[in-house]
Amino acid sequence: MYVIAIGWLYVTLLMALTERSVVAGVLTFVFYGLAPVALLVFLTGGPGRRRRLRRLAHQRADDDDRGDAKPDQ
């Protein structure tokens, strides 16, 4: 997926370079390239992000449970 995102950013960068003014080039790159790719990466990264957060919460809960045990138990 990252290869597609990098390719799309490259294409929009080339589109931005052909604009007549710097402002139009920056706006083209931001609105045709950067914003859609950021949204795509954010939306497709959601399930993995939820799994990481859930795993981290379980690890913290396990660490909290072990902290109550005495060394002789």
mmCIF file of the N, C-alpha and C atoms, coordinates in Angstrom:
data_MODEL
# 
_entry.id   MODEL 
# 
loop_
_atom_site.group_PDB 
_atom_site.id 
_atom_site.type_symbol 
_atom_site.label_atom_id 
_atom_site.label_alt_id 
_atom_site.label_comp_id 
_atom_site.label_asym_id 
_atom_site.label_entity_id 
_atom_site.label_seq_id 
_atom_site.pdbx_PDB_ins_code 
_atom_site.Cartn_x 
_atom_site.Cartn_y 
_atom_site.Cartn_z 
_atom_site.occupancy 
_atom_site.B_iso_or_equiv 
_atom_site.pdbx_formal_charge 
_atom_site.auth_seq_id 
_atom_site.auth_comp_id 
_atom_site.auth_asym_id 
_atom_site.auth_atom_id 
_atom_site.pdbx_PDB_model_num 
ATOM 1   N N  . MET A 1 1  ? 0.817  -1.176  0.000   1.00 0.00 ? 1  MET A N  1 
ATOM 2   C CA . MET A 1 1  ? 0.000  0.000   0.000   1.00 0.00 ? 1  MET A CA 1 
ATOM 3   C C  . MET A 1 1  ? 0.875  1.261   0.000   1.00 0.00 ? 1  MET A C  1 
ATOM 4   N N  . TYR A 1 2  ? 2.008  1.199   0.703   1.00 0.00 ? 2  TYR A N  1 
ATOM 5   C CA . TYR A 1 2  ? 2.866  2.377   0.759   1.00 0.00 ? 2  TYR A CA 1 
ATOM 6   C C  . TYR A 1 2  ? 3.470  2.698   -0.609  1.00 0.00 ? 2  TYR A C  1 
ATOM 7   N N  . VAL A 1 3  ? 3.698  1.692   -1.418  1.00 0.00 ? 3  VAL A N  1 
ATOM 8   C CA . VAL A 1 3  ? 4.234  1.927   -2.763  1.00 0.00 ? 3  VAL A CA 1 
ATOM 9   C C  . VAL A 1 3  ? 3.235  2.730   -3.585  1.00 0.00 ? 3  VAL A C  1 
ATOM 10  N N  . ILE A 1 4  ? 1.963  2.407   -3.462  1.00 0.00 ? 4  ILE A N  1 
ATOM 11  C CA . ILE A 1 4  ? 0.923  3.133   -4.187  1.00 0.00 ? 4  ILE A CA 1 
ATOM 12  C C  . ILE A 1 4  ? 0.845  4.570   -3.689  1.00 0.00 ? 4  ILE A C  1 
ATOM 13  N N  . ALA A 1 5  ? 0.938  4.765   -2.377  1.00 0.00 ? 5  ALA A N  1 
ATOM 14  C CA . ALA A 1 5  ? 0.885  6.115   -1.811  1.00 0.00 ? 5  ALA A CA 1 
ATOM 15  C C  . ALA A 1 5  ? 2.082  6.945   -2.273  1.00 0.00 ? 5  ALA A C  1 
ATOM 16  N N  . ILE A 1 6  ? 3.257  6.351   -2.275  1.00 0.00 ? 6  ILE A N  1 
ATOM 17  C CA . ILE A 1 6  ? 4.448  7.075   -2.722  1.00 0.00 ? 6  ILE A CA 1 
ATOM 18  C C  . ILE A 1 6  ? 4.339  7.404   -4.213  1.00 0.00 ? 6  ILE A C  1 
ATOM 19  N N  . GLY A 1 7  ? 3.833  6.460   -4.996  1.00 0.00 ? 7  GLY A N  1 
ATOM 20  C CA . GLY A 1 7  ? 3.642  6.719   -6.427  1.00 0.00 ? 7  GLY A CA 1 
ATOM 21  C C  . GLY A 1 7  ? 2.655  7.842   -6.680  1.00 0.00 ? 7  GLY A C  1 
ATOM 22  N N  . TRP A 1 8  ? 1.567  7.854   -5.926  1.00 0.00 ? 8  TRP A N  1 
ATOM 23  C CA . TRP A 1 8  ? 0.569  8.914   -6.096  1.00 0.00 ? 8  TRP A CA 1 
ATOM 24  C C  . TRP A 1 8  ? 1.148  10.271  -5.690  1.00 0.00 ? 8  TRP A C  1 
ATOM 25  N N  . LEU A 1 9  ? 1.927  10.301  -4.621  1.00 0.00 ? 9  LEU A N  1 
ATOM 26  C CA . LEU A 1 9  ? 2.558  11.554  -4.219  1.00 0.00 ? 9  LEU A CA 1 
ATOM 27  C C  . LEU A 1 9  ? 3.532  12.045  -5.290  1.00 0.00 ? 9  LEU A C  1 
ATOM 28  N N  . TYR A 1 10 ? 4.236  11.117  -5.930  1.00 0.00 ? 10 TYR A N  1 
ATOM 29  C CA . TYR A 1 10 ? 5.156  11.485  -7.010  1.00 0.00 ? 10 TYR A CA 1 
ATOM 30  C C  . TYR A 1 10 ? 4.385  12.095  -8.187  1.00 0.00 ? 10 TYR A C  1 
ATOM 31  N N  . VAL A 1 11 ? 3.283  11.473  -8.545  1.00 0.00 ? 11 VAL A N  1 
ATOM 32  C CA . VAL A 1 11 ? 2.476  11.985  -9.659  1.00 0.00 ? 11 VAL A CA 1 
ATOM 33  C C  . VAL A 1 11 ? 1.936  13.368  -9.334  1.00 0.00 ? 11 VAL A C  1 
ATOM 34  N N  . THR A 1 12 ? 1.424  13.556  -8.124  1.00 0.00 ? 12 THR A N  1 
ATOM 35  C CA . THR A 1 12 ? 0.876  14.870  -7.772  1.00 0.00 ? 12 THR A CA 1 
ATOM 36  C C  . THR A 1 12 ? 1.979  15.913  -7.633  1.00 0.00 ? 12 THR A C  1 
ATOM 37  N N  . LEU A 1 13 ? 3.170  15.491  -7.229  1.00 0.00 ? 13 LEU A N  1 
ATOM 38  C CA . LEU A 1 13 ? 4.286  16.434  -7.195  1.00 0.00 ? 13 LEU A CA 1 
ATOM 39  C C  . LEU A 1 13 ? 4.617  16.920  -8.600  1.00 0.00 ? 13 LEU A C  1 
ATOM 40  N N  . LEU A 1 14 ? 4.622  16.002  -9.559  1.00 0.00 ? 14 LEU A N  1 
ATOM 41  C CA . LEU A 1 14 ? 4.867  16.410  -10.945 1.00 0.00 ? 14 LEU A CA 1 
ATOM 42  C C  . LEU A 1 14 ? 3.742  17.296  -11.468 1.00 0.00 ? 14 LEU A C  1 
ATOM 43  N N  . MET A 1 15 ? 2.503  17.009  -11.090 1.00 0.00 ? 15 MET A N  1 
ATOM 44  C CA . MET A 1 15 ? 1.385  17.882  -11.474 1.00 0.00 ? 15 MET A CA 1 
ATOM 45  C C  . MET A 1 15 ? 1.571  19.270  -10.871 1.00 0.00 ? 15 MET A C  1 
ATOM 46  N N  . ALA A 1 16 ? 2.010  19.323  -9.614  1.00 0.00 ? 16 ALA A N  1 
ATOM 47  C CA . ALA A 1 16 ? 2.183  20.611  -8.943  1.00 0.00 ? 16 ALA A CA 1 
ATOM 48  C C  . ALA A 1 16 ? 3.302  21.417  -9.591  1.00 0.00 ? 16 ALA A C  1 
ATOM 49  N N  . LEU A 1 17 ? 4.332  20.735  -10.057 1.00 0.00 ? 17 LEU A N  1 
ATOM 50  C CA . LEU A 1 17 ? 5.439  21.448  -10.701 1.00 0.00 ? 17 LEU A CA 1 
ATOM 51  C C  . LEU A 1 17 ? 5.038  22.076  -12.025 1.00 0.00 ? 17 LEU A C  1 
ATOM 52  N N  . THR A 1 18 ? 3.995  21.576  -12.663 1.00 0.00 ? 18 THR A N  1 
ATOM 53  C CA . THR A 1 18 ? 3.568  22.137  -13.950 1.00 0.00 ? 18 THR A CA 1 
ATOM 54  C C  . THR A 1 18 ? 2.573  23.282  -13.799 1.00 0.00 ? 18 THR A C  1 
ATOM 55  N N  . GLU A 1 19 ? 2.159  23.590  -12.589 1.00 0.00 ? 19 GLU A N  1 
ATOM 56  C CA . GLU A 1 19 ? 1.219  24.700  -12.388 1.00 0.00 ? 19 GLU A CA 1 
ATOM 57  C C  . GLU A 1 19 ? 1.905  26.031  -12.704 1.00 0.00 ? 19 GLU A C  1 
ATOM 58  N N  . ARG A 1 20 ? 1.093  27.040  -13.016 1.00 0.00 ? 20 ARG A N  1 
ATOM 59  C CA . ARG A 1 20 ? 1.636  28.334  -13.425 1.00 0.00 ? 20 ARG A CA 1 
ATOM 60  C C  . ARG A 1 20 ? 2.174  29.165  -12.267 1.00 0.00 ? 20 ARG A C  1 
ATOM 61  N N  . SER A 1 21 ? 1.606  28.998  -11.055 1.00 0.00 ? 21 SER A N  1 
ATOM 62  C CA . SER A 1 21 ? 2.095  29.779  -9.916  1.00 0.00 ? 21 SER A CA 1 
ATOM 63  C C  . SER A 1 21 ? 2.448  28.838  -8.762  1.00 0.00 ? 21 SER A C  1 
ATOM 64  N N  . VAL A 1 22 ? 3.225  29.360  -7.851  1.00 0.00 ? 22 VAL A N  1 
ATOM 65  C CA . VAL A 1 22 ? 3.660  28.575  -6.695  1.00 0.00 ? 22 VAL A CA 1 
ATOM 66  C C  . VAL A 1 22 ? 2.465  28.233  -5.821  1.00 0.00 ? 22 VAL A C  1 
ATOM 67  N N  . VAL A 1 23 ? 1.559  29.181  -5.642  1.00 0.00 ? 23 VAL A N  1 
ATOM 68  C CA . VAL A 1 23 ? 0.379  28.942  -4.807  1.00 0.00 ? 23 VAL A CA 1 
ATOM 69  C C  . VAL A 1 23 ? -0.475 27.820  -5.405  1.00 0.00 ? 23 VAL A C  1 
ATOM 70  N N  . ALA A 1 24 ? -0.687 27.859  -6.703  1.00 0.00 ? 24 ALA A N  1 
ATOM 71  C CA . ALA A 1 24 ? -1.471 26.807  -7.357  1.00 0.00 ? 24 ALA A CA 1 
ATOM 72  C C  . ALA A 1 24 ? -0.761 25.460  -7.243  1.00 0.00 ? 24 ALA A C  1 
ATOM 73  N N  . GLY A 1 25 ? 0.557  25.458  -7.341  1.00 0.00 ? 25 GLY A N  1 
ATOM 74  C CA . GLY A 1 25 ? 1.312  24.218  -7.208  1.00 0.00 ? 25 GLY A CA 1 
ATOM 75  C C  . GLY A 1 25 ? 1.209  23.631  -5.812  1.00 0.00 ? 25 GLY A C  1 
ATOM 76  N N  . VAL A 1 26 ? 1.328  24.476  -4.801  1.00 0.00 ? 26 VAL A N  1 
ATOM 77  C CA . VAL A 1 26 ? 1.226  24.002  -3.419  1.00 0.00 ? 26 VAL A CA 1 
ATOM 78  C C  . VAL A 1 26 ? -0.180 23.485  -3.144  1.00 0.00 ? 26 VAL A C  1 
ATOM 79  N N  . LEU A 1 27 ? -1.187 24.216  -3.580  1.00 0.00 ? 27 LEU A N  1 
ATOM 80  C CA . LEU A 1 27 ? -2.567 23.775  -3.365  1.00 0.00 ? 27 LEU A CA 1 
ATOM 81  C C  . LEU A 1 27 ? -2.865 22.478  -4.110  1.00 0.00 ? 27 LEU A C  1 
ATOM 82  N N  . THR A 1 28 ? -2.339 22.344  -5.319  1.00 0.00 ? 28 THR A N  1 
ATOM 83  C CA . THR A 1 28 ? -2.520 21.102  -6.065  1.00 0.00 ? 28 THR A CA 1 
ATOM 84  C C  . THR A 1 28 ? -1.899 19.935  -5.318  1.00 0.00 ? 28 THR A C  1 
ATOM 85  N N  . PHE A 1 29 ? -0.680 20.119  -4.835  1.00 0.00 ? 29 PHE A N  1 
ATOM 86  C CA . PHE A 1 29 ? -0.008 19.031  -4.120  1.00 0.00 ? 29 PHE A CA 1 
ATOM 87  C C  . PHE A 1 29 ? -0.732 18.678  -2.830  1.00 0.00 ? 29 PHE A C  1 
ATOM 88  N N  . VAL A 1 30 ? -1.180 19.688  -2.088  1.00 0.00 ? 30 VAL A N  1 
ATOM 89  C CA . VAL A 1 30 ? -1.835 19.425  -0.810  1.00 0.00 ? 30 VAL A CA 1 
ATOM 90  C C  . VAL A 1 30 ? -3.194 18.766  -1.011  1.00 0.00 ? 30 VAL A C  1 
ATOM 91  N N  . PHE A 1 31 ? -4.029 19.310  -1.913  1.00 0.00 ? 31 PHE A N  1 
ATOM 92  C CA . PHE A 1 31 ? -5.395 18.828  -2.033  1.00 0.00 ? 31 PHE A CA 1 
ATOM 93  C C  . PHE A 1 31 ? -5.556 17.614  -2.944  1.00 0.00 ? 31 PHE A C  1 
ATOM 94  N N  . TYR A 1 32 ? -4.643 17.417  -3.906  1.00 0.00 ? 32 TYR A N  1 
ATOM 95  C CA . TYR A 1 32 ? -4.719 16.227  -4.756  1.00 0.00 ? 32 TYR A CA 1 
ATOM 96  C C  . TYR A 1 32 ? -3.807 15.118  -4.262  1.00 0.00 ? 32 TYR A C  1 
ATOM 97  N N  . GLY A 1 33 ? -2.773 15.463  -3.514  1.00 0.00 ? 33 GLY A N  1 
ATOM 98  C CA . GLY A 1 33 ? -1.808 14.456  -3.108  1.00 0.00 ? 33 GLY A CA 1 
ATOM 99  C C  . GLY A 1 33 ? -1.762 14.179  -1.631  1.00 0.00 ? 33 GLY A C  1 
ATOM 100 N N  . LEU A 1 34 ? -1.382 15.164  -0.863  1.00 0.00 ? 34 LEU A N  1 
ATOM 101 C CA . LEU A 1 34 ? -1.106 14.955  0.556   1.00 0.00 ? 34 LEU A CA 1 
ATOM 102 C C  . LEU A 1 34 ? -2.354 14.615  1.366   1.00 0.00 ? 34 LEU A C  1 
ATOM 103 N N  . ALA A 1 35 ? -3.409 15.359  1.207   1.00 0.00 ? 35 ALA A N  1 
ATOM 104 C CA . ALA A 1 35 ? -4.628 15.119  1.997   1.00 0.00 ? 35 ALA A CA 1 
ATOM 105 C C  . ALA A 1 35 ? -5.268 13.761  1.689   1.00 0.00 ? 35 ALA A C  1 
ATOM 106 N N  . PRO A 1 36 ? -5.452 13.385  0.417   1.00 0.00 ? 36 PRO A N  1 
ATOM 107 C CA . PRO A 1 36 ? -6.046 12.066  0.153   1.00 0.00 ? 36 PRO A CA 1 
ATOM 108 C C  . PRO A 1 36 ? -5.168 10.900  0.625   1.00 0.00 ? 36 PRO A C  1 
ATOM 109 N N  . VAL A 1 37 ? -3.856 11.026  0.457   1.00 0.00 ? 37 VAL A N  1 
ATOM 110 C CA . VAL A 1 37 ? -2.965 9.944   0.892   1.00 0.00 ? 37 VAL A CA 1 
ATOM 111 C C  . VAL A 1 37 ? -2.972 9.839   2.415   1.00 0.00 ? 37 VAL A C  1 
ATOM 112 N N  . ALA A 1 38 ? -2.972 10.967  3.109   1.00 0.00 ? 38 ALA A N  1 
ATOM 113 C CA . ALA A 1 38 ? -3.017 10.932  4.572   1.00 0.00 ? 38 ALA A CA 1 
ATOM 114 C C  . ALA A 1 38 ? -4.322 10.290  5.049   1.00 0.00 ? 38 ALA A C  1 
ATOM 115 N N  . LEU A 1 39 ? -5.425 10.623  4.407   1.00 0.00 ? 39 LEU A N  1 
ATOM 116 C CA . LEU A 1 39 ? -6.709 10.023  4.764   1.00 0.00 ? 39 LEU A CA 1 
ATOM 117 C C  . LEU A 1 39 ? -6.705 8.522   4.481   1.00 0.00 ? 39 LEU A C  1 
ATOM 118 N N  . LEU A 1 40 ? -6.180 8.120   3.351   1.00 0.00 ? 40 LEU A N  1 
ATOM 119 C CA . LEU A 1 40 ? -6.113 6.704   2.990   1.00 0.00 ? 40 LEU A CA 1 
ATOM 120 C C  . LEU A 1 40 ? -5.261 5.917   3.989   1.00 0.00 ? 40 LEU A C  1 
ATOM 121 N N  . VAL A 1 41 ? -4.101 6.427   4.320   1.00 0.00 ? 41 VAL A N  1 
ATOM 122 C CA . VAL A 1 41 ? -3.221 5.740   5.270   1.00 0.00 ? 41 VAL A CA 1 
ATOM 123 C C  . VAL A 1 41 ? -3.872 5.686   6.646   1.00 0.00 ? 41 VAL A C  1 
ATOM 124 N N  . PHE A 1 42 ? -4.542 6.748   7.039   1.00 0.00 ? 42 PHE A N  1 
ATOM 125 C CA . PHE A 1 42 ? -5.203 6.757   8.341   1.00 0.00 ? 42 PHE A CA 1 
ATOM 126 C C  . PHE A 1 42 ? -6.344 5.746   8.389   1.00 0.00 ? 42 PHE A C  1 
ATOM 127 N N  . LEU A 1 43 ? -7.163 5.701   7.350   1.00 0.00 ? 43 LEU A N  1 
ATOM 128 C CA . LEU A 1 43 ? -8.310 4.794   7.346   1.00 0.00 ? 43 LEU A CA 1 
ATOM 129 C C  . LEU A 1 43 ? -7.899 3.335   7.231   1.00 0.00 ? 43 LEU A C  1 
ATOM 130 N N  . THR A 1 44 ? -6.923 3.044   6.413   1.00 0.00 ? 44 THR A N  1 
ATOM 131 C CA . THR A 1 44 ? -6.507 1.650   6.249   1.00 0.00 ? 44 THR A CA 1 
ATOM 132 C C  . THR A 1 44 ? -5.623 1.184   7.400   1.00 0.00 ? 44 THR A C  1 
ATOM 133 N N  . GLY A 1 45 ? -5.056 2.096   8.155   1.00 0.00 ? 45 GLY A N  1 
ATOM 134 C CA . GLY A 1 45 ? -4.244 1.710   9.297   1.00 0.00 ? 45 GLY A CA 1 
ATOM 135 C C  . GLY A 1 45 ? -5.053 1.531   10.562  1.00 0.00 ? 45 GLY A C  1 
ATOM 136 N N  . GLY A 1 46 ? -6.363 1.731   10.505  1.00 0.00 ? 46 GLY A N  1 
ATOM 137 C CA . GLY A 1 46 ? -7.227 1.653   11.686  1.00 0.00 ? 46 GLY A CA 1 
ATOM 138 C C  . GLY A 1 46 ? -7.248 0.309   12.374  1.00 0.00 ? 46 GLY A C  1 
ATOM 139 N N  . PRO A 1 47 ? -7.469 -0.788  11.649  1.00 0.00 ? 47 PRO A N  1 
ATOM 140 C CA . PRO A 1 47 ? -7.508 -2.090  12.324  1.00 0.00 ? 47 PRO A CA 1 
ATOM 141 C C  . PRO A 1 47 ? -6.195 -2.440  13.021  1.00 0.00 ? 47 PRO A C  1 
ATOM 142 N N  . GLY A 1 48 ? -5.091 -2.170  12.406  1.00 0.00 ? 48 GLY A N  1 
ATOM 143 C CA . GLY A 1 48 ? -3.795 -2.443  13.031  1.00 0.00 ? 48 GLY A CA 1 
ATOM 144 C C  . GLY A 1 48 ? -3.566 -1.576  14.257  1.00 0.00 ? 48 GLY A C  1 
ATOM 145 N N  . ARG A 1 49 ? -4.024 -0.335  14.169  1.00 0.00 ? 49 ARG A N  1 
ATOM 146 C CA . ARG A 1 49 ? -3.878 0.578   15.300  1.00 0.00 ? 49 ARG A CA 1 
ATOM 147 C C  . ARG A 1 49 ? -4.715 0.095   16.485  1.00 0.00 ? 49 ARG A C  1 
ATOM 148 N N  . ARG A 1 50 ? -5.932 -0.379  16.202  1.00 0.00 ? 50 ARG A N  1 
ATOM 149 C CA . ARG A 1 50 ? -6.788 -0.911  17.274  1.00 0.00 ? 50 ARG A CA 1 
ATOM 150 C C  . ARG A 1 50 ? -6.166 -2.159  17.901  1.00 0.00 ? 50 ARG A C  1 
ATOM 151 N N  . ARG A 1 51 ? -5.598 -3.039  17.075  1.00 0.00 ? 51 ARG A N  1 
ATOM 152 C CA . ARG A 1 51 ? -4.949 -4.243  17.614  1.00 0.00 ? 51 ARG A CA 1 
ATOM 153 C C  . ARG A 1 51 ? -3.768 -3.877  18.511  1.00 0.00 ? 51 ARG A C  1 
ATOM 154 N N  . ARG A 1 52 ? -2.967 -2.911  18.079  1.00 0.00 ? 52 ARG A N  1 
ATOM 155 C CA . ARG A 1 52 ? -1.817 -2.477  18.889  1.00 0.00 ? 52 ARG A CA 1 
ATOM 156 C C  . ARG A 1 52 ? -2.274 -1.904  20.219  1.00 0.00 ? 52 ARG A C  1 
ATOM 157 N N  . LEU A 1 53 ? -3.304 -1.065  20.191  1.00 0.00 ? 53 LEU A N  1 
ATOM 158 C CA . LEU A 1 53 ? -3.806 -0.478  21.435  1.00 0.00 ? 53 LEU A CA 1 
ATOM 159 C C  . LEU A 1 53 ? -4.382 -1.542  22.361  1.00 0.00 ? 53 LEU A C  1 
ATOM 160 N N  . ARG A 1 54 ? -5.109 -2.501  21.796  1.00 0.00 ? 54 ARG A N  1 
ATOM 161 C CA . ARG A 1 54 ? -5.679 -3.577  22.606  1.00 0.00 ? 54 ARG A CA 1 
ATOM 162 C C  . ARG A 1 54 ? -4.569 -4.436  23.221  1.00 0.00 ? 54 ARG A C  1 
ATOM 163 N N  . ARG A 1 55 ? -3.532 -4.757  22.446  1.00 0.00 ? 55 ARG A N  1 
ATOM 164 C CA . ARG A 1 55 ? -2.413 -5.548  22.944  1.00 0.00 ? 55 ARG A CA 1 
ATOM 165 C C  . ARG A 1 55 ? -1.663 -4.795  24.045  1.00 0.00 ? 55 ARG A C  1 
ATOM 166 N N  . LEU A 1 56 ? -1.490 -3.498  23.860  1.00 0.00 ? 56 LEU A N  1 
ATOM 167 C CA . LEU A 1 56 ? -0.828 -2.681  24.877  1.00 0.00 ? 56 LEU A CA 1 
ATOM 168 C C  . LEU A 1 56 ? -1.651 -2.634  26.156  1.00 0.00 ? 56 LEU A C  1 
ATOM 169 N N  . ALA A 1 57 ? -2.964 -2.532  26.026  1.00 0.00 ? 57 ALA A N  1 
ATOM 170 C CA . ALA A 1 57 ? -3.830 -2.518  27.207  1.00 0.00 ? 57 ALA A CA 1 
ATOM 171 C C  . ALA A 1 57 ? -3.750 -3.849  27.947  1.00 0.00 ? 57 ALA A C  1 
ATOM 172 N N  . HIS A 1 58 ? -3.704 -4.966  27.214  1.00 0.00 ? 58 HIS A N  1 
ATOM 173 C CA . HIS A 1 58 ? -3.583 -6.278  27.850  1.00 0.00 ? 58 HIS A CA 1 
ATOM 174 C C  . HIS A 1 58 ? -2.235 -6.423  28.555  1.00 0.00 ? 58 HIS A C  1 
ATOM 175 N N  . GLN A 1 59 ? -1.172 -5.920  27.944  1.00 0.00 ? 59 GLN A N  1 
ATOM 176 C CA . GLN A 1 59 ? 0.155  -5.996  28.570  1.00 0.00 ? 59 GLN A CA 1 
ATOM 177 C C  . GLN A 1 59 ? 0.187  -5.181  29.853  1.00 0.00 ? 59 GLN A C  1 
ATOM 178 N N  . ARG A 1 60 ? -0.417 -4.017  29.820  1.00 0.00 ? 60 ARG A N  1 
ATOM 179 C CA . ARG A 1 60 ? -0.455 -3.193  31.035  1.00 0.00 ? 60 ARG A CA 1 
ATOM 180 C C  . ARG A 1 60 ? -1.265 -3.860  32.130  1.00 0.00 ? 60 ARG A C  1 
ATOM 181 N N  . ALA A 1 61 ? -2.367 -4.501  31.757  1.00 0.00 ? 61 ALA A N  1 
ATOM 182 C CA . ALA A 1 61 ? -3.187 -5.197  32.744  1.00 0.00 ? 61 ALA A CA 1 
ATOM 183 C C  . ALA A 1 61 ? -2.418 -6.371  33.337  1.00 0.00 ? 61 ALA A C  1 
ATOM 184 N N  . ASP A 1 62 ? -1.664 -7.093  32.509  1.00 0.00 ? 62 ASP A N  1 
ATOM 185 C CA . ASP A 1 62 ? -0.862 -8.205  33.009  1.00 0.00 ? 62 ASP A CA 1 
ATOM 186 C C  . ASP A 1 62 ? 0.243  -7.712  33.928  1.00 0.00 ? 62 ASP A C  1 
ATOM 187 N N  . ASP A 1 63 ? 0.857  -6.604  33.579  1.00 0.00 ? 63 ASP A N  1 
ATOM 188 C CA . ASP A 1 63 ? 1.917  -6.048  34.417  1.00 0.00 ? 63 ASP A CA 1 
ATOM 189 C C  . ASP A 1 63 ? 1.362  -5.589  35.762  1.00 0.00 ? 63 ASP A C  1 
ATOM 190 N N  . ASP A 1 64 ? 0.163  -5.022  35.750  1.00 0.00 ? 64 ASP A N  1 
ATOM 191 C CA . ASP A 1 64 ? -0.456 -4.588  36.993  1.00 0.00 ? 64 ASP A CA 1 
ATOM 192 C C  . ASP A 1 64 ? -0.781 -5.774  37.887  1.00 0.00 ? 64 ASP A C  1 
ATOM 193 N N  . ASP A 1 65 ? -1.216 -6.883  37.298  1.00 0.00 ? 65 ASP A N  1 
ATOM 194 C CA . ASP A 1 65 ? -1.538 -8.080  38.082  1.00 0.00 ? 65 ASP A CA 1 
ATOM 195 C C  . ASP A 1 65 ? -0.297 -8.662  38.732  1.00 0.00 ? 65 ASP A C  1 
ATOM 196 N N  . ARG A 1 66 ? 0.821  -8.665  38.048  1.00 0.00 ? 66 ARG A N  1 
ATOM 197 C CA . ARG A 1 66 ? 2.048  -9.218  38.596  1.00 0.00 ? 66 ARG A CA 1 
ATOM 198 C C  . ARG A 1 66 ? 2.655  -8.335  39.668  1.00 0.00 ? 66 ARG A C  1 
ATOM 199 N N  . GLY A 1 67 ? 2.336  -7.073  39.648  1.00 0.00 ? 67 GLY A N  1 
ATOM 200 C CA . GLY A 1 67 ? 2.918  -6.144  40.617  1.00 0.00 ? 67 GLY A CA 1 
ATOM 201 C C  . GLY A 1 67 ? 2.410  -6.362  42.032  1.00 0.00 ? 67 GLY A C  1 
ATOM 202 N N  . ASP A 1 68 ? 1.246  -7.017  42.200  1.00 0.00 ? 68 ASP A N  1 
ATOM 203 C CA . ASP A 1 68 ? 0.697  -7.244  43.517  1.00 0.00 ? 68 ASP A CA 1 
ATOM 204 C C  . ASP A 1 68 ? 1.298  -8.469  44.200  1.00 0.00 ? 68 ASP A C  1 
ATOM 205 N N  . ALA A 1 69 ? 1.923  -9.354  43.457  1.00 0.00 ? 69 ALA A N  1 
ATOM 206 C CA . ALA A 1 69 ? 2.437  -10.593 44.040  1.00 0.00 ? 69 ALA A CA 1 
ATOM 207 C C  . ALA A 1 69 ? 3.694  -10.312 44.856  1.00 0.00 ? 69 ALA A C  1 
ATOM 208 N N  . LYS A 1 70 ? 3.822  -11.006 45.944  1.00 0.00 ? 70 LYS A N  1 
ATOM 209 C CA . LYS A 1 70 ? 5.010  -10.881 46.795  1.00 0.00 ? 70 LYS A CA 1 
ATOM 210 C C  . LYS A 1 70 ? 6.090  -11.820 46.250  1.00 0.00 ? 70 LYS A C  1 
ATOM 211 N N  . PRO A 1 71 ? 7.353  -11.548 46.532  1.00 0.00 ? 71 PRO A N  1 
ATOM 212 C CA . PRO A 1 71 ? 8.432  -12.381 45.996  1.00 0.00 ? 71 PRO A CA 1 
ATOM 213 C C  . PRO A 1 71 ? 8.326  -13.839 46.441  1.00 0.00 ? 71 PRO A C  1 
ATOM 214 N N  . ASP A 1 72 ? 7.775  -14.155 47.623  1.00 0.00 ? 72 ASP A N  1 
ATOM 215 C CA . ASP A 1 72 ? 7.722  -15.531 48.102  1.00 0.00 ? 72 ASP A CA 1 
ATOM 216 C C  . ASP A 1 72 ? 6.499  -16.291 47.583  1.00 0.00 ? 72 ASP A C  1 
ATOM 217 N N  . GLN A 1 73 ? 5.671  -15.674 46.799  1.00 0.00 ? 73 GLN A N  1 
ATOM 218 C CA . GLN A 1 73 ? 4.452  -16.351 46.326  1.00 0.00 ? 73 GLN A CA 1 
ATOM 219 C C  . GLN A 1 73 ? 4.701  -16.967 44.995  1.00 0.00 ? 73 GLN A C  1 
# 
